[in-house]
């Protein structure tokens, strides 16, 4: 569980900018970051996105238009956003958010490079439809 490193700055202000789809976060060391919702979604700290170990990450695609529909505090150490695609299992601790802010440019470049390498897309309209649920092949015999 990502907790609070005692050297990590504490947020003094968290603002959700719905029109520009950005989370603005100011820390007590004077740092201020604007993190796009799409960036937060593709770098969710959840096991669903990150896996349970190195190399198990799931490439997130089609998240260009994702919104944050709700956000709630978790104790005094994290926030839990609910995204418009239903994703709600990521707990964003202060140290994780601070790291995302500090490394945003490099992380975003790495994400775009991986998308290109794997033939992925940020555009939800270009994603293939999800596989049918229920275990069958989809044909009626």
PyMOL CGO cylinders between C-alpha atoms (Angstrom):
from pymol import cmd
from pymol.cgo import CYLINDER

trace = [
    CYLINDER, 0.00, 0.00, 0.00, 1.42, 3.35, -1.00, 0.3, 1, 1, 1, 1, 1, 1,
    CYLINDER, 1.42, 3.35, -1.00, 1.32, 5.40, 2.15, 0.3, 1, 1, 1, 1, 1, 1,
    CYLINDER, 1.32, 5.40, 2.15, 2.86, 8.63, 3.17, 0.3, 1, 1, 1, 1, 1, 1,
    CYLINDER, 2.86, 8.63, 3.17, 6.57, 8.96, 3.04, 0.3, 1, 1, 1, 1, 1, 1,
    CYLINDER, 6.57, 8.96, 3.04, 7.26, 11.41, 5.87, 0.3, 1, 1, 1, 1, 1, 1,
    CYLINDER, 7.26, 11.41, 5.87, 9.39, 13.48, 3.46, 0.3, 1, 1, 1, 1, 1, 1,
    CYLINDER, 9.39, 13.48, 3.46, 6.57, 13.87, 0.93, 0.3, 1, 1, 1, 1, 1, 1,
    CYLINDER, 6.57, 13.87, 0.93, 4.92, 17.28, 0.83, 0.3, 1, 1, 1, 1, 1, 1,
    CYLINDER, 4.92, 17.28, 0.83, 1.25, 17.43, 1.85, 0.3, 1, 1, 1, 1, 1, 1,
    CYLINDER, 1.25, 17.43, 1.85, -1.41, 18.88, -0.49, 0.3, 1, 1, 1, 1, 1, 1,
    CYLINDER, -1.41, 18.88, -0.49, -2.70, 22.29, 0.52, 0.3, 1, 1, 1, 1, 1, 1,
    CYLINDER, -2.70, 22.29, 0.52, -5.26, 22.51, -2.28, 0.3, 1, 1, 1, 1, 1, 1,
    CYLINDER, -5.26, 22.51, -2.28, -6.90, 20.05, -4.68, 0.3, 1, 1, 1, 1, 1, 1,
    CYLINDER, -6.90, 20.05, -4.68, -9.14, 21.43, -7.43, 0.3, 1, 1, 1, 1, 1, 1,
    CYLINDER, -9.14, 21.43, -7.43, -11.04, 19.48, -10.07, 0.3, 1, 1, 1, 1, 1, 1,
    CYLINDER, -11.04, 19.48, -10.07, -11.30, 21.49, -13.31, 0.3, 1, 1, 1, 1, 1, 1,
    CYLINDER, -11.30, 21.49, -13.31, -14.07, 19.71, -15.18, 0.3, 1, 1, 1, 1, 1, 1,
    CYLINDER, -14.07, 19.71, -15.18, -13.99, 21.77, -18.40, 0.3, 1, 1, 1, 1, 1, 1,
    CYLINDER, -13.99, 21.77, -18.40, -10.26, 21.32, -18.98, 0.3, 1, 1, 1, 1, 1, 1,
    CYLINDER, -10.26, 21.32, -18.98, -10.33, 17.79, -17.45, 0.3, 1, 1, 1, 1, 1, 1,
    CYLINDER, -10.33, 17.79, -17.45, -7.46, 18.51, -15.08, 0.3, 1, 1, 1, 1, 1, 1,
    CYLINDER, -7.46, 18.51, -15.08, -6.80, 17.91, -11.41, 0.3, 1, 1, 1, 1, 1, 1,
    CYLINDER, -6.80, 17.91, -11.41, -4.82, 20.79, -9.94, 0.3, 1, 1, 1, 1, 1, 1,
    CYLINDER, -4.82, 20.79, -9.94, -2.91, 19.99, -6.80, 0.3, 1, 1, 1, 1, 1, 1,
    CYLINDER, -2.91, 19.99, -6.80, -0.77, 22.33, -4.72, 0.3, 1, 1, 1, 1, 1, 1,
    CYLINDER, -0.77, 22.33, -4.72, 1.67, 21.04, -2.11, 0.3, 1, 1, 1, 1, 1, 1,
    CYLINDER, 1.67, 21.04, -2.11, 3.08, 22.65, 1.02, 0.3, 1, 1, 1, 1, 1, 1,
    CYLINDER, 3.08, 22.65, 1.02, 6.57, 22.84, -0.53, 0.3, 1, 1, 1, 1, 1, 1,
    CYLINDER, 6.57, 22.84, -0.53, 5.25, 25.29, -3.15, 0.3, 1, 1, 1, 1, 1, 1,
    CYLINDER, 5.25, 25.29, -3.15, 4.92, 22.71, -5.94, 0.3, 1, 1, 1, 1, 1, 1,
    CYLINDER, 4.92, 22.71, -5.94, 1.77, 22.88, -8.05, 0.3, 1, 1, 1, 1, 1, 1,
    CYLINDER, 1.77, 22.88, -8.05, 0.81, 20.36, -10.71, 0.3, 1, 1, 1, 1, 1, 1,
    CYLINDER, 0.81, 20.36, -10.71, -2.02, 20.13, -13.23, 0.3, 1, 1, 1, 1, 1, 1,
    CYLINDER, -2.02, 20.13, -13.23, -2.65, 16.49, -13.99, 0.3, 1, 1, 1, 1, 1, 1,
    CYLINDER, -2.65, 16.49, -13.99, -4.98, 15.66, -16.91, 0.3, 1, 1, 1, 1, 1, 1,
    CYLINDER, -4.98, 15.66, -16.91, -7.72, 13.15, -16.06, 0.3, 1, 1, 1, 1, 1, 1,
    CYLINDER, -7.72, 13.15, -16.06, -6.50, 10.91, -18.89, 0.3, 1, 1, 1, 1, 1, 1,
    CYLINDER, -6.50, 10.91, -18.89, -2.99, 10.89, -17.40, 0.3, 1, 1, 1, 1, 1, 1,
    CYLINDER, -2.99, 10.89, -17.40, -4.36, 10.03, -13.94, 0.3, 1, 1, 1, 1, 1, 1,
    CYLINDER, -4.36, 10.03, -13.94, -6.50, 7.25, -15.43, 0.3, 1, 1, 1, 1, 1, 1,
    CYLINDER, -6.50, 7.25, -15.43, -3.73, 5.60, -17.46, 0.3, 1, 1, 1, 1, 1, 1,
    CYLINDER, -3.73, 5.60, -17.46, -1.37, 5.79, -14.48, 0.3, 1, 1, 1, 1, 1, 1,
    CYLINDER, -1.37, 5.79, -14.48, -3.90, 4.57, -11.92, 0.3, 1, 1, 1, 1, 1, 1,
    CYLINDER, -3.90, 4.57, -11.92, -2.14, 2.89, -8.99, 0.3, 1, 1, 1, 1, 1, 1,
    CYLINDER, -2.14, 2.89, -8.99, -4.77, 0.11, -8.99, 0.3, 1, 1, 1, 1, 1, 1,
    CYLINDER, -4.77, 0.11, -8.99, -3.84, -3.54, -9.47, 0.3, 1, 1, 1, 1, 1, 1,
    CYLINDER, -3.84, -3.54, -9.47, -6.21, -3.58, -12.45, 0.3, 1, 1, 1, 1, 1, 1,
    CYLINDER, -6.21, -3.58, -12.45, -3.84, -1.19, -14.25, 0.3, 1, 1, 1, 1, 1, 1,
    CYLINDER, -3.84, -1.19, -14.25, -0.47, -1.89, -12.65, 0.3, 1, 1, 1, 1, 1, 1,
    CYLINDER, -0.47, -1.89, -12.65, -0.82, -5.63, -12.14, 0.3, 1, 1, 1, 1, 1, 1,
    CYLINDER, -0.82, -5.63, -12.14, 0.65, -7.38, -9.13, 0.3, 1, 1, 1, 1, 1, 1,
    CYLINDER, 0.65, -7.38, -9.13, 4.29, -7.06, -10.13, 0.3, 1, 1, 1, 1, 1, 1,
    CYLINDER, 4.29, -7.06, -10.13, 6.70, -5.66, -12.71, 0.3, 1, 1, 1, 1, 1, 1,
    CYLINDER, 6.70, -5.66, -12.71, 5.77, -6.50, -16.29, 0.3, 1, 1, 1, 1, 1, 1,
    CYLINDER, 5.77, -6.50, -16.29, 2.10, -7.09, -15.43, 0.3, 1, 1, 1, 1, 1, 1,
    CYLINDER, 2.10, -7.09, -15.43, 0.92, -3.59, -16.34, 0.3, 1, 1, 1, 1, 1, 1,
    CYLINDER, 0.92, -3.59, -16.34, -2.13, -3.38, -18.59, 0.3, 1, 1, 1, 1, 1, 1,
    CYLINDER, -2.13, -3.38, -18.59, -1.88, -0.77, -21.35, 0.3, 1, 1, 1, 1, 1, 1,
    CYLINDER, -1.88, -0.77, -21.35, -4.81, 1.61, -20.95, 0.3, 1, 1, 1, 1, 1, 1,
    CYLINDER, -4.81, 1.61, -20.95, -6.40, 2.64, -24.23, 0.3, 1, 1, 1, 1, 1, 1,
    CYLINDER, -6.40, 2.64, -24.23, -9.22, 4.91, -25.34, 0.3, 1, 1, 1, 1, 1, 1,
    CYLINDER, -9.22, 4.91, -25.34, -9.02, 7.19, -22.29, 0.3, 1, 1, 1, 1, 1, 1,
    CYLINDER, -9.02, 7.19, -22.29, -8.66, 10.55, -24.12, 0.3, 1, 1, 1, 1, 1, 1,
    CYLINDER, -8.66, 10.55, -24.12, -12.16, 11.73, -23.09, 0.3, 1, 1, 1, 1, 1, 1,
    CYLINDER, -12.16, 11.73, -23.09, -12.33, 10.21, -19.59, 0.3, 1, 1, 1, 1, 1, 1,
    CYLINDER, -12.33, 10.21, -19.59, -13.78, 12.40, -16.84, 0.3, 1, 1, 1, 1, 1, 1,
    CYLINDER, -13.78, 12.40, -16.84, -13.63, 12.27, -13.07, 0.3, 1, 1, 1, 1, 1, 1,
    CYLINDER, -13.63, 12.27, -13.07, -17.26, 12.00, -11.96, 0.3, 1, 1, 1, 1, 1, 1,
    CYLINDER, -17.26, 12.00, -11.96, -16.55, 11.85, -8.23, 0.3, 1, 1, 1, 1, 1, 1,
    CYLINDER, -16.55, 11.85, -8.23, -13.60, 12.16, -5.92, 0.3, 1, 1, 1, 1, 1, 1,
    CYLINDER, -13.60, 12.16, -5.92, -13.38, 11.42, -2.22, 0.3, 1, 1, 1, 1, 1, 1,
    CYLINDER, -13.38, 11.42, -2.22, -10.71, 11.67, 0.45, 0.3, 1, 1, 1, 1, 1, 1,
    CYLINDER, -10.71, 11.67, 0.45, -9.22, 8.51, 1.93, 0.3, 1, 1, 1, 1, 1, 1,
    CYLINDER, -9.22, 8.51, 1.93, -8.04, 9.23, 5.45, 0.3, 1, 1, 1, 1, 1, 1,
    CYLINDER, -8.04, 9.23, 5.45, -5.38, 11.92, 5.55, 0.3, 1, 1, 1, 1, 1, 1,
    CYLINDER, -5.38, 11.92, 5.55, -3.17, 10.33, 2.92, 0.3, 1, 1, 1, 1, 1, 1,
    CYLINDER, -3.17, 10.33, 2.92, -4.99, 9.82, -0.39, 0.3, 1, 1, 1, 1, 1, 1,
    CYLINDER, -4.99, 9.82, -0.39, -7.88, 10.53, -2.74, 0.3, 1, 1, 1, 1, 1, 1,
    CYLINDER, -7.88, 10.53, -2.74, -10.06, 8.06, -4.61, 0.3, 1, 1, 1, 1, 1, 1,
    CYLINDER, -10.06, 8.06, -4.61, -11.41, 9.33, -7.93, 0.3, 1, 1, 1, 1, 1, 1,
    CYLINDER, -11.41, 9.33, -7.93, -14.25, 7.67, -9.80, 0.3, 1, 1, 1, 1, 1, 1,
    CYLINDER, -14.25, 7.67, -9.80, -13.73, 7.89, -13.56, 0.3, 1, 1, 1, 1, 1, 1,
    CYLINDER, -13.73, 7.89, -13.56, -16.47, 8.08, -16.19, 0.3, 1, 1, 1, 1, 1, 1,
    CYLINDER, -16.47, 8.08, -16.19, -15.42, 4.68, -17.58, 0.3, 1, 1, 1, 1, 1, 1,
    CYLINDER, -15.42, 4.68, -17.58, -16.34, 3.10, -14.22, 0.3, 1, 1, 1, 1, 1, 1,
    CYLINDER, -16.34, 3.10, -14.22, -12.78, 2.73, -12.93, 0.3, 1, 1, 1, 1, 1, 1,
    CYLINDER, -12.78, 2.73, -12.93, -12.79, 3.45, -9.19, 0.3, 1, 1, 1, 1, 1, 1,
    CYLINDER, -12.79, 3.45, -9.19, -10.22, 1.18, -7.56, 0.3, 1, 1, 1, 1, 1, 1,
    CYLINDER, -10.22, 1.18, -7.56, -7.18, 3.47, -7.56, 0.3, 1, 1, 1, 1, 1, 1,
    CYLINDER, -7.18, 3.47, -7.56, -6.09, 5.11, -4.31, 0.3, 1, 1, 1, 1, 1, 1,
    CYLINDER, -6.09, 5.11, -4.31, -3.85, 8.06, -5.14, 0.3, 1, 1, 1, 1, 1, 1,
    CYLINDER, -3.85, 8.06, -5.14, -1.69, 8.73, -2.09, 0.3, 1, 1, 1, 1, 1, 1,
    CYLINDER, -1.69, 8.73, -2.09, -0.01, 12.10, -1.62, 0.3, 1, 1, 1, 1, 1, 1,
    CYLINDER, -0.01, 12.10, -1.62, 3.42, 10.62, -2.45, 0.3, 1, 1, 1, 1, 1, 1,
    CYLINDER, 3.42, 10.62, -2.45, 2.04, 8.93, -5.58, 0.3, 1, 1, 1, 1, 1, 1,
    CYLINDER, 2.04, 8.93, -5.58, 0.39, 12.17, -6.79, 0.3, 1, 1, 1, 1, 1, 1,
    CYLINDER, 0.39, 12.17, -6.79, 3.54, 14.15, -6.05, 0.3, 1, 1, 1, 1, 1, 1,
    CYLINDER, 3.54, 14.15, -6.05, 5.60, 11.63, -8.04, 0.3, 1, 1, 1, 1, 1, 1,
    CYLINDER, 5.60, 11.63, -8.04, 3.14, 11.80, -10.95, 0.3, 1, 1, 1, 1, 1, 1,
    CYLINDER, 3.14, 11.80, -10.95, 3.43, 15.57, -10.94, 0.3, 1, 1, 1, 1, 1, 1,
    CYLINDER, 3.43, 15.57, -10.94, 7.22, 15.59, -10.84, 0.3, 1, 1, 1, 1, 1, 1,
    CYLINDER, 7.22, 15.59, -10.84, 7.55, 12.89, -13.52, 0.3, 1, 1, 1, 1, 1, 1,
    CYLINDER, 7.55, 12.89, -13.52, 4.56, 13.87, -15.66, 0.3, 1, 1, 1, 1, 1, 1,
    CYLINDER, 4.56, 13.87, -15.66, 6.47, 14.75, -18.83, 0.3, 1, 1, 1, 1, 1, 1,
    CYLINDER, 6.47, 14.75, -18.83, 8.58, 11.56, -18.85, 0.3, 1, 1, 1, 1, 1, 1,
    CYLINDER, 8.58, 11.56, -18.85, 5.67, 9.32, -17.85, 0.3, 1, 1, 1, 1, 1, 1,
    CYLINDER, 5.67, 9.32, -17.85, 3.42, 10.77, -20.56, 0.3, 1, 1, 1, 1, 1, 1,
    CYLINDER, 3.42, 10.77, -20.56, 6.13, 10.35, -23.19, 0.3, 1, 1, 1, 1, 1, 1,
    CYLINDER, 6.13, 10.35, -23.19, 6.64, 6.73, -22.09, 0.3, 1, 1, 1, 1, 1, 1,
    CYLINDER, 6.64, 6.73, -22.09, 2.89, 6.08, -22.30, 0.3, 1, 1, 1, 1, 1, 1,
    CYLINDER, 2.89, 6.08, -22.30, 2.62, 7.54, -25.82, 0.3, 1, 1, 1, 1, 1, 1,
    CYLINDER, 2.62, 7.54, -25.82, 5.65, 5.52, -26.91, 0.3, 1, 1, 1, 1, 1, 1,
    CYLINDER, 5.65, 5.52, -26.91, 4.16, 2.30, -25.53, 0.3, 1, 1, 1, 1, 1, 1,
    CYLINDER, 4.16, 2.30, -25.53, 0.81, 3.05, -27.21, 0.3, 1, 1, 1, 1, 1, 1,
    CYLINDER, 0.81, 3.05, -27.21, 2.56, 3.52, -30.54, 0.3, 1, 1, 1, 1, 1, 1,
    CYLINDER, 2.56, 3.52, -30.54, 4.74, 0.43, -30.08, 0.3, 1, 1, 1, 1, 1, 1,
    CYLINDER, 4.74, 0.43, -30.08, 1.72, -1.75, -29.27, 0.3, 1, 1, 1, 1, 1, 1,
    CYLINDER, 1.72, -1.75, -29.27, -0.54, -0.23, -31.92, 0.3, 1, 1, 1, 1, 1, 1,
    CYLINDER, -0.54, -0.23, -31.92, -2.83, 1.27, -29.29, 0.3, 1, 1, 1, 1, 1, 1,
    CYLINDER, -2.83, 1.27, -29.29, -4.99, 4.38, -29.37, 0.3, 1, 1, 1, 1, 1, 1,
    CYLINDER, -4.99, 4.38, -29.37, -6.09, 7.15, -27.03, 0.3, 1, 1, 1, 1, 1, 1,
    CYLINDER, -6.09, 7.15, -27.03, -9.33, 7.55, -29.02, 0.3, 1, 1, 1, 1, 1, 1,
    CYLINDER, -9.33, 7.55, -29.02, -12.22, 5.51, -27.57, 0.3, 1, 1, 1, 1, 1, 1,
    CYLINDER, -12.22, 5.51, -27.57, -13.99, 5.43, -30.97, 0.3, 1, 1, 1, 1, 1, 1,
    CYLINDER, -13.99, 5.43, -30.97, -11.06, 3.50, -32.50, 0.3, 1, 1, 1, 1, 1, 1,
    CYLINDER, -11.06, 3.50, -32.50, -11.09, 0.70, -29.93, 0.3, 1, 1, 1, 1, 1, 1,
    CYLINDER, -11.09, 0.70, -29.93, -12.46, -2.70, -30.94, 0.3, 1, 1, 1, 1, 1, 1,
    CYLINDER, -12.46, -2.70, -30.94, -15.74, -3.59, -29.21, 0.3, 1, 1, 1, 1, 1, 1,
    CYLINDER, -15.74, -3.59, -29.21, -15.35, -5.49, -25.93, 0.3, 1, 1, 1, 1, 1, 1,
    CYLINDER, -15.35, -5.49, -25.93, -15.54, -9.26, -26.10, 0.3, 1, 1, 1, 1, 1, 1,
    CYLINDER, -15.54, -9.26, -26.10, -18.98, -10.66, -25.30, 0.3, 1, 1, 1, 1, 1, 1,
    CYLINDER, -18.98, -10.66, -25.30, -19.45, -11.76, -21.71, 0.3, 1, 1, 1, 1, 1, 1,
    CYLINDER, -19.45, -11.76, -21.71, -20.74, -15.17, -20.81, 0.3, 1, 1, 1, 1, 1, 1,
    CYLINDER, -20.74, -15.17, -20.81, -18.06, -17.52, -22.08, 0.3, 1, 1, 1, 1, 1, 1,
    CYLINDER, -18.06, -17.52, -22.08, -19.69, -18.43, -25.38, 0.3, 1, 1, 1, 1, 1, 1,
    CYLINDER, -19.69, -18.43, -25.38, -18.37, -17.72, -28.83, 0.3, 1, 1, 1, 1, 1, 1,
    CYLINDER, -18.37, -17.72, -28.83, -21.32, -15.44, -29.55, 0.3, 1, 1, 1, 1, 1, 1,
    CYLINDER, -21.32, -15.44, -29.55, -22.93, -17.77, -32.10, 0.3, 1, 1, 1, 1, 1, 1,
    CYLINDER, -22.93, -17.77, -32.10, -26.30, -19.39, -31.56, 0.3, 1, 1, 1, 1, 1, 1,
    CYLINDER, -26.30, -19.39, -31.56, -26.40, -23.04, -32.57, 0.3, 1, 1, 1, 1, 1, 1,
]
cmd.load_cgo(trace, "trace")
